[in-house]
Amino acid sequence: MAGLTLLLLWAAYDLLLPRQSDLRHFDPKEVARIETDMWRSYYERRQVALFLQLAELLRTQYGMPLLRSNVVAYSAAKAAFVFKDGTNRVDYERALPAVTDFYAAIHRVSTTPFDTNRVAKLELEWWIIHREREKYGQADLALSLAELQSAIFTLPSAKFAEHGRLRAEAMLLRDTKWAAGHMSESDWSAIHELLLRSWQDLWTQVQQ
């Protein structure tokens, strides 16, 4: 009984105790590494791996404690695979509640306030633009990625143009290689390099 009580107290402490984290203080190298791994897990439909990688990202870069990072990672992984199985905008928008839950949890620990609903919609919008890239194009994808960071950090979207461009380029490189029927380790290395440059640029912009 005492052990169960301690476990419940720990869970309550982990989930409910207020935490504060400055979203500007992240390690771009680690974010790029984890994001590259997450992309591989997503496209290879390795749901458990994606979940664990998301939880790692939330702990190491957003300052979330162990149990909370896993609960929030579940929302994000659920959103990703609901979206992946969709075929049109109505299907895709079924992922929005889980995306909103994800950003609401980040908002609760962020020292910089942002509009949770707007950020969640912008997140889902770039997913849709990427999925329907033949309709929208690379420039629209890059702009949507910049607008997402603008909403999170409450800074002009122009500051994140390079971040958006590089991240979009990484996505489209993966798409092109995948469509050709083969993704090599050198391809993933090139994608990682683009993501690293993208997150390094974002880090620079939010420090100014």
MARKEVEX-554193 format. One line per 5 residues: number of its first residue (from 1); for each residue x, y, z of C-alpha. Coordinates in nm, 2 decimals. Example, Ala and Ser with C-alpha at 12.3 -4.5 7.8 and 13.67 -1.06 7.14 Angstrom:
BEGIN
1 = 1.23/-0.45/0.78  1.37/-0.11/0.71
END
This chain:
BEGIN
1 = 0.00/0.00/0.00  0.28/0.24/0.09  0.45/0.17/-0.25  0.13/0.24/-0.44  0.08/0.57/-0.25
6 = 0.43/0.68/-0.33  0.37/0.58/-0.70  0.05/0.79/-0.71  0.22/1.08/-0.54  0.50/1.07/-0.80
11 = 0.26/1.05/-1.09  0.06/1.35/-0.95  0.39/1.54/-0.90  0.50/1.45/-1.25  0.18/1.54/-1.43
16 = 0.04/1.83/-1.22  0.33/2.02/-1.07  0.38/2.35/-1.27  0.70/2.34/-1.49  0.86/2.63/-1.67
21 = 1.08/2.60/-1.98  1.21/2.86/-2.22  1.14/2.72/-2.57  1.43/2.93/-2.71  1.68/2.72/-2.51
26 = 1.71/2.41/-2.72  2.00/2.22/-2.87  1.97/2.24/-3.25  2.20/1.94/-3.30  1.98/1.72/-3.08
31 = 1.66/1.84/-3.24  1.79/1.77/-3.59  1.90/1.42/-3.48  1.57/1.33/-3.31  1.37/1.48/-3.60
36 = 1.56/1.27/-3.85  1.50/0.96/-3.65  1.13/1.05/-3.61  1.09/1.09/-3.99  1.23/0.75/-4.04
41 = 1.00/0.60/-3.79  0.70/0.77/-3.93  0.75/0.67/-4.29  0.84/0.31/-4.19  0.53/0.30/-3.97
46 = 0.72/0.22/-3.65  0.47/0.37/-3.41  0.65/0.26/-3.09  0.98/0.41/-3.20  0.81/0.73/-3.30
51 = 0.64/0.75/-2.96  0.97/0.70/-2.78  1.15/0.96/-2.99  0.88/1.21/-2.93  0.90/1.15/-2.56
56 = 1.28/1.20/-2.57  1.23/1.53/-2.76  0.98/1.65/-2.50  1.21/1.56/-2.21  1.54/1.69/-2.35
61 = 1.42/2.00/-2.54  1.10/2.11/-2.36  1.19/2.02/-2.01  0.90/1.78/-1.94  0.93/1.52/-1.67
66 = 0.93/1.15/-1.75  0.56/1.05/-1.72  0.43/1.38/-1.87  0.66/1.35/-2.17  0.51/1.00/-2.25
71 = 0.15/1.12/-2.21  0.21/1.41/-2.44  0.41/1.20/-2.69  0.11/0.97/-2.71  -0.11/1.26/-2.83
76 = 0.15/1.36/-3.09  0.20/1.00/-3.22  -0.17/0.95/-3.24  -0.21/1.27/-3.44  0.06/1.16/-3.68
81 = -0.09/0.82/-3.76  -0.45/0.95/-3.78  -0.32/1.20/-4.04  -0.11/0.94/-4.22  -0.41/0.72/-4.28
86 = -0.62/1.02/-4.42  -0.69/1.08/-4.78  -0.85/1.43/-4.78  -0.88/1.74/-4.57  -1.18/1.61/-4.37
91 = -0.98/1.31/-4.28  -0.67/1.51/-4.20  -0.86/1.74/-3.97  -0.95/1.45/-3.75  -0.59/1.48/-3.62
96 = -0.65/1.83/-3.50  -0.77/1.75/-3.14  -0.46/1.55/-3.07  -0.24/1.82/-3.22  -0.41/2.07/-3.00
101 = -0.36/1.86/-2.69  0.01/1.83/-2.78  0.06/2.21/-2.81  -0.16/2.28/-2.50  0.08/2.07/-2.30
106 = 0.38/2.26/-2.44  0.20/2.59/-2.37  0.16/2.49/-2.01  0.54/2.47/-1.96  0.64/2.75/-2.19
111 = 0.76/3.08/-2.04  0.66/3.24/-2.37  0.28/3.24/-2.42  0.13/3.16/-2.76  -0.21/3.09/-2.90
116 = -0.25/2.71/-2.87  -0.54/2.67/-3.11  -0.37/2.89/-3.38  -0.04/2.70/-3.35  -0.21/2.36/-3.37
121 = -0.40/2.47/-3.68  -0.07/2.60/-3.84  0.10/2.27/-3.75  -0.18/2.07/-3.92  -0.18/2.30/-4.22
126 = 0.18/2.24/-4.31  0.11/1.87/-4.28  -0.17/1.91/-4.54  0.04/2.13/-4.76  0.32/1.88/-4.76
131 = 0.08/1.59/-4.83  -0.08/1.79/-5.12  0.25/1.93/-5.24  0.16/1.89/-5.61  -0.11/2.14/-5.54
136 = 0.08/2.39/-5.33  0.45/2.36/-5.41  0.77/2.40/-5.21  0.74/2.78/-5.15  0.40/2.74/-4.98
141 = 0.54/2.46/-4.76  0.84/2.68/-4.66  0.61/2.97/-4.58  0.38/2.75/-4.37  0.67/2.62/-4.17
146 = 0.79/2.98/-4.11  0.44/3.09/-4.00  0.43/2.81/-3.75  0.75/2.92/-3.58  0.63/3.28/-3.60
151 = 0.31/3.19/-3.40  0.51/2.99/-3.14  0.77/3.26/-3.07  0.55/3.56/-3.15  0.80/3.70/-3.39
156 = 0.77/3.81/-3.76  0.75/3.51/-4.00  1.03/3.66/-4.21  1.28/3.58/-3.94  1.20/3.21/-4.00
161 = 1.22/3.21/-4.38  1.55/3.03/-4.39  1.44/2.77/-4.13  1.13/2.71/-4.34  1.32/2.68/-4.67
166 = 1.57/2.43/-4.54  1.32/2.22/-4.36  1.09/2.21/-4.67  1.40/2.12/-4.88  1.47/1.83/-4.64
171 = 1.11/1.71/-4.67  1.10/1.72/-5.05  1.44/1.55/-5.07  1.29/1.26/-4.88  0.98/1.26/-5.10
176 = 1.18/1.26/-5.42  1.41/0.97/-5.31  1.11/0.77/-5.17  0.92/0.81/-5.50  1.23/0.69/-5.69
181 = 1.20/0.37/-5.48  1.51/0.39/-5.26  1.63/0.58/-4.95  2.00/0.52/-4.88  2.19/0.61/-4.57
186 = 2.36/0.89/-4.76  2.01/1.03/-4.84  1.92/1.03/-4.47  2.26/1.20/-4.39  2.18/1.47/-4.64
191 = 1.83/1.52/-4.49  1.99/1.54/-4.14  2.23/1.80/-4.26  1.95/2.02/-4.40  1.75/1.98/-4.07
196 = 2.06/2.07/-3.87  2.11/2.39/-4.07  1.73/2.46/-4.04  1.72/2.43/-3.66  2.05/2.61/-3.62
201 = 1.91/2.91/-3.81  1.59/2.90/-3.59  1.80/2.89/-3.28  2.00/3.20/-3.40  1.68/3.39/-3.48
206 = 1.52/3.34/-3.14  1.83/3.44/-2.95  1.83/3.79/-3.11
END
